[in-house]
Amino acid sequence: MFDIGLKIKELMSKEKIDSPELAKRLGKTKQAVYDMIEKQDLNTSLLRELSEIFNVPITTFFIDKEETDSSASETIELLKTENAELKKEIERLKELKLPTKDSKVYNLWMKFMEITSEMQEMYKEEKGDNL
């Protein structure tokens, strides 16, 4: 279960906005803001205003913090794993000592690929004529 009032408190703390400042931005009294913070749900138009003030999507108010923390942890772990795999692949490629664009081997390889491509096109055309 999500608690919108708690989410508002977190956003206020993060953005360093106190209740009087939030009340001013919303065009409401300080008491209205205090009441709002104590609620578990609010109307959509007020949530839309809050999302604009805090520069967050309106869905922020409906996401359970534990869900977010768990999802973020999983994402971070996946990224760490992917990063480690990419580092290994970079090291493997460095060990291959592949030719650079300036080397003769690279130029020969590119010419070979070009000729191979042309041959494949000719083969396709020839095969098409025989059908």
Backbone as CSV, one residue per row, in Angstrom:
resi,resn,N_x,N_y,N_z,CA_x,CA_y,CA_z,C_x,C_y,C_z
1,MET,0.843,-1.182,0.000,0.000,0.000,0.000,0.885,1.241,0.000
2,PHE,0.531,2.203,-0.795,1.318,3.421,-0.868,0.669,4.506,-0.023
3,ASP,1.497,5.405,0.453,1.048,6.501,1.308,1.471,7.801,0.636
4,ILE,0.518,8.476,0.014,0.825,9.686,-0.740,1.405,10.778,0.156
5,GLY,0.870,10.908,1.366,1.390,11.904,2.294,2.868,11.694,2.588
6,LEU,3.235,10.427,2.781,4.642,10.092,3.027,5.496,10.426,1.818
7,LYS,4.978,10.142,0.616,5.709,10.445,-0.613,5.918,11.956,-0.737
8,ILE,4.902,12.739,-0.386,5.023,14.205,-0.444,6.103,14.675,0.529
9,LYS,6.110,14.107,1.736,7.149,14.461,2.716,8.539,14.171,2.162
10,GLU,8.700,12.992,1.534,9.995,12.619,0.969,10.427,13.606,-0.114
11,LEU,9.485,13.967,-0.989,9.812,14.908,-2.065,10.132,16.295,-1.518
12,MET,9.397,16.705,-0.495,9.672,18.008,0.130,11.077,18.016,0.711
13,SER,11.424,16.947,1.381,12.755,16.848,1.979,13.830,16.855,0.905
14,LYS,13.610,16.061,-0.137,14.581,15.959,-1.230,14.787,17.308,-1.915
15,GLU,13.698,18.033,-2.154,13.760,19.319,-2.856,13.980,20.501,-1.908
16,LYS,14.073,20.206,-0.605,14.268,21.244,0.420,13.175,22.319,0.348
17,ILE,11.931,21.839,0.292,10.756,22.723,0.282,10.011,22.478,1.587
18,ASP,9.807,23.537,2.372,9.060,23.376,3.614,7.561,23.564,3.350
19,SER,6.756,23.295,4.369,5.297,23.361,4.218,4.806,24.743,3.796
20,PRO,5.299,25.841,4.406,4.831,27.159,3.968,5.138,27.435,2.489
21,GLU,6.322,27.003,2.018,6.695,27.202,0.618,5.784,26.383,-0.302
22,LEU,5.526,25.138,0.074,4.648,24.293,-0.737,3.239,24.887,-0.760
23,ALA,2.777,25.367,0.378,1.444,25.992,0.440,1.373,27.185,-0.508
24,LYS,2.418,27.982,-0.518,2.473,29.152,-1.405,2.411,28.733,-2.868
25,ARG,3.199,27.710,-3.232,3.222,27.247,-4.626,1.885,26.641,-5.063
26,LEU,1.194,26.017,-4.112,-0.099,25.409,-4.423,-1.258,26.402,-4.319
27,GLY,-0.989,27.566,-3.720,-2.067,28.533,-3.499,-3.008,28.076,-2.399
28,LYS,-2.449,27.411,-1.402,-3.239,26.876,-0.288,-2.647,27.379,1.032
29,THR,-3.355,27.093,2.106,-2.864,27.481,3.428,-1.866,26.432,3.928
30,LYS,-1.076,26.835,4.929,-0.148,25.877,5.532,-0.925,24.703,6.124
31,GLN,-2.066,24.995,6.737,-2.877,23.941,7.341,-3.348,22.936,6.291
32,ALA,-3.689,23.431,5.112,-4.120,22.533,4.031,-2.977,21.591,3.640
33,VAL,-1.757,22.115,3.628,-0.591,21.277,3.313,-0.375,20.256,4.422
34,TYR,-0.469,20.675,5.673,-0.310,19.731,6.785,-1.364,18.623,6.691
35,ASP,-2.601,18.994,6.374,-3.678,18.011,6.234,-3.390,17.054,5.075
36,MET,-2.889,17.605,3.987,-2.580,16.824,2.807,-1.510,15.773,3.126
37,ILE,-0.517,16.160,3.907,0.585,15.261,4.266,0.092,14.100,5.127
38,GLU,-0.980,14.307,5.848,-1.528,13.262,6.714,-2.415,12.274,5.967
39,LYS,-2.764,12.589,4.726,-3.680,11.729,3.964,-2.935,10.626,3.227
40,GLN,-3.684,9.572,2.922,-3.123,8.482,2.127,-3.513,8.609,0.665
41,ASP,-4.485,9.468,0.365,-4.868,9.677,-1.024,-5.309,11.119,-1.239
42,LEU,-5.165,11.578,-2.482,-5.524,12.953,-2.846,-6.200,12.931,-4.210
43,ASN,-6.873,14.043,-4.537,-7.511,14.076,-5.857,-6.463,14.277,-6.949
44,THR,-6.831,13.878,-8.146,-5.904,13.859,-9.276,-5.363,15.237,-9.634
45,SER,-6.202,16.267,-9.586,-5.716,17.596,-9.965,-4.639,18.089,-8.998
46,LEU,-4.784,17.773,-7.731,-3.772,18.165,-6.742,-2.477,17.370,-6.970
47,LEU,-2.628,16.097,-7.288,-1.444,15.285,-7.578,-0.724,15.804,-8.819
48,ARG,-1.486,16.247,-9.798,-0.885,16.799,-11.014,-0.078,18.061,-10.665
49,GLU,-0.638,18.914,-9.831,0.080,20.130,-9.411,1.365,19.765,-8.671
50,LEU,1.263,18.794,-7.772,2.439,18.365,-7.006,3.511,17.777,-7.918
51,SER,3.080,17.000,-8.905,4.070,16.409,-9.814,4.801,17.488,-10.602
52,GLU,4.108,18.571,-10.922,4.759,19.688,-11.620,5.717,20.431,-10.691
53,ILE,5.303,20.647,-9.471,6.158,21.350,-8.499,7.443,20.561,-8.234
54,PHE,7.293,19.244,-8.042,8.454,18.414,-7.724,9.158,17.875,-8.971
55,ASN,8.586,18.173,-10.143,9.155,17.739,-11.419,9.339,16.215,-11.461
56,VAL,8.260,15.507,-11.123,8.246,14.046,-11.154,6.980,13.595,-11.881
57,PRO,6.986,12.389,-12.438,5.752,11.900,-13.047,4.692,11.661,-11.977
58,ILE,3.443,11.805,-12.354,2.352,11.632,-11.388,2.353,10.220,-10.804
59,THR,2.864,9.265,-11.551,2.918,7.877,-11.066,3.814,7.721,-9.840
60,THR,4.684,8.682,-9.614,5.571,8.650,-8.441,4.774,8.482,-7.157
61,PHE,3.581,9.060,-7.127,2.771,9.025,-5.918,2.092,7.673,-5.712
62,PHE,2.156,6.801,-6.713,1.490,5.511,-6.618,2.445,4.337,-6.543
63,ILE,3.747,4.615,-6.493,4.747,3.554,-6.443,5.169,3.349,-4.998
64,ASP,5.084,2.113,-4.561,5.492,1.756,-3.211,7.005,1.865,-3.108
65,LYS,7.497,2.517,-2.063,8.933,2.726,-1.897,9.698,1.404,-1.880
66,GLU,9.160,0.389,-1.204,9.838,-0.902,-1.150,9.948,-1.503,-2.543
67,GLU,8.874,-1.363,-3.353,8.902,-1.846,-4.732,10.009,-1.153,-5.502
68,THR,10.096,0.161,-5.364,11.085,0.959,-6.068,12.488,0.559,-5.645
69,ASP,12.717,0.424,-4.343,14.036,0.047,-3.839,14.447,-1.321,-4.369
70,SER,13.512,-2.276,-4.360,13.794,-3.620,-4.841,14.100,-3.602,-6.331
71,SER,13.282,-2.895,-7.074,13.474,-2.807,-8.526,14.795,-2.120,-8.850
72,ALA,15.104,-1.061,-8.143,16.353,-0.335,-8.367,17.551,-1.229,-8.047
73,SER,17.466,-1.992,-6.971,18.564,-2.895,-6.602,18.790,-3.943,-7.680
74,GLU,17.682,-4.501,-8.199,17.802,-5.499,-9.262,18.433,-4.882,-10.504
75,THR,18.005,-3.684,-10.855,18.546,-3.002,-12.027,20.028,-2.729,-11.856
76,ILE,20.416,-2.278,-10.682,21.825,-1.987,-10.404,22.658,-3.260,-10.527
77,GLU,22.157,-4.369,-9.989,22.893,-5.632,-10.080,23.044,-6.084,-11.527
78,LEU,21.964,-5.944,-12.310,22.035,-6.306,-13.727,23.051,-5.440,-14.461
79,LEU,23.052,-4.144,-14.165,23.996,-3.233,-14.800,25.435,-3.550,-14.411
80,LYS,25.650,-3.904,-13.153,26.993,-4.274,-12.709,27.479,-5.516,-13.451
81,THR,26.605,-6.502,-13.580,26.956,-7.732,-14.291,27.269,-7.435,-15.748
82,GLU,26.399,-6.648,-16.376,26.618,-6.291,-17.783,27.917,-5.508,-17.951
83,ASN,28.199,-4.604,-17.029,29.422,-3.816,-17.069,30.651,-4.726,-16.977
84,ALA,30.613,-5.691,-16.077,31.736,-6.618,-15.919,31.943,-7.433,-17.191
85,GLU,30.830,-7.881,-17.795,30.933,-8.652,-19.037,31.508,-7.799,-20.166
86,LEU,31.102,-6.545,-20.239,31.622,-5.645,-21.270,33.114,-5.385,-21.076
87,LYS,33.546,-5.241,-19.839,34.969,-5.041,-19.569,35.780,-6.244,-20.024
88,LYS,35.253,-7.460,-19.755,35.932,-8.674,-20.195,36.030,-8.715,-21.719
89,GLU,34.932,-8.351,-22.380,34.914,-8.360,-23.843,35.902,-7.345,-24.407
90,ILE,35.998,-6.178,-23.791,36.960,-5.158,-24.227,38.377,-5.698,-24.106
91,GLU,38.677,-6.345,-22.987,40.013,-6.913,-22.788,40.299,-8.000,-23.827
92,ARG,39.288,-8.837,-24.113,39.461,-9.890,-25.115,39.761,-9.285,-26.488
93,LEU,39.033,-8.228,-26.838,39.251,-7.576,-28.130,40.613,-6.897,-28.206
94,LYS,41.054,-6.327,-27.085,42.392,-5.706,-27.068,43.473,-6.752,-27.315
95,GLU,43.292,-7.938,-26.751,44.271,-9.013,-26.914,44.343,-9.504,-28.359
96,LEU,43.258,-9.355,-29.108,43.244,-9.804,-30.503,44.125,-8.939,-31.398
97,LYS,44.404,-7.739,-30.945,45.217,-6.792,-31.701,44.694,-6.649,-33.127
98,LEU,43.445,-6.275,-33.211,42.796,-6.095,-34.508,43.405,-4.914,-35.245
99,PRO,43.371,-4.986,-36.577,43.950,-3.877,-37.344,43.152,-2.589,-37.172
100,THR,43.858,-1.494,-37.266,43.196,-0.187,-37.187,42.860,0.275,-38.594
101,LYS,42.105,1.337,-38.708,41.706,1.856,-40.012,42.907,2.275,-40.857
102,ASP,44.005,2.594,-40.215,45.190,3.054,-40.935,46.095,1.919,-41.409
103,SER,45.807,0.680,-41.004,46.720,-0.410,-41.362,46.386,-1.019,-42.721
104,LYS,47.396,-1.616,-43.333,47.227,-2.272,-44.638,46.278,-3.462,-44.522
105,VAL,46.363,-4.188,-43.417,45.508,-5.352,-43.207,44.034,-4.924,-43.198
106,TYR,43.759,-3.828,-42.560,42.384,-3.315,-42.506,41.896,-2.995,-43.913
107,ASN,42.732,-2.303,-44.692,42.352,-1.935,-46.060,42.110,-3.168,-46.926
108,LEU,42.961,-4.184,-46.772,42.778,-5.427,-47.521,41.471,-6.125,-47.120
109,TRP,41.201,-6.137,-45.820,39.970,-6.756,-45.318,38.743,-6.049,-45.881
110,MET,38.755,-4.743,-45.885,37.626,-3.980,-46.406,37.428,-4.257,-47.901
111,LYS,38.500,-4.350,-48.636,38.431,-4.670,-50.070,37.849,-6.071,-50.260
112,PHE,38.318,-7.011,-49.459,37.800,-8.381,-49.501,36.295,-8.397,-49.253
113,MET,35.835,-7.670,-48.237,34.411,-7.619,-47.902,33.600,-6.999,-49.043
114,GLU,34.157,-5.990,-49.660,33.500,-5.325,-50.779,33.334,-6.291,-51.956
115,ILE,34.396,-7.012,-52.292,34.357,-7.972,-53.398,33.385,-9.110,-53.076
116,THR,33.416,-9.586,-51.836,32.511,-10.654,-51.414,31.059,-10.216,-51.582
117,SER,30.780,-8.995,-51.193,29.430,-8.459,-51.325,29.007,-8.396,-52.791
118,GLU,29.910,-7.934,-53.638,29.619,-7.863,-55.075,29.373,-9.252,-55.645
119,MET,30.153,-10.224,-55.216,29.982,-11.594,-55.688,28.627,-12.151,-55.254
120,GLN,28.222,-11.863,-54.037,26.926,-12.334,-53.548,25.797,-11.735,-54.375
121,GLU,25.897,-10.468,-54.721,24.886,-9.809,-55.549,24.826,-10.453,-56.928
122,MET,25.990,-10.728,-57.512,26.030,-11.362,-58.832,25.418,-12.757,-58.767
123,TYR,25.686,-13.480,-57.694,25.148,-14.825,-57.523,23.626,-14.773,-57.418
124,LYS,23.125,-13.827,-56.660,21.675,-13.674,-56.510,21.029,-13.367,-57.857
125,GLU,21.645,-12.472,-58.611,21.102,-12.110,-59.932,21.103,-13.315,-60.859
126,GLU,22.215,-14.071,-60.849,22.330,-15.238,-61.713,21.313,-16.301,-61.334
127,LYS,21.151,-16.515,-60.053,20.222,-17.518,-59.548,18.794,-17.107,-59.888
128,GLY,18.510,-15.817,-59.830,17.178,-15.299,-60.153,16.832,-15.502,-61.603
129,ASP,17.815,-15.423,-62.500,17.576,-15.601,-63.930,17.223,-17.048,-64.255
130,ASN,17.723,-17.990,-63.458,17.502,-19.415,-63.716,16.160,-19.915,-63.195
131,LEU,15.443,-19.092,-62.448,14.164,-19.560,-61.880,13.050,-19.511,-62.843
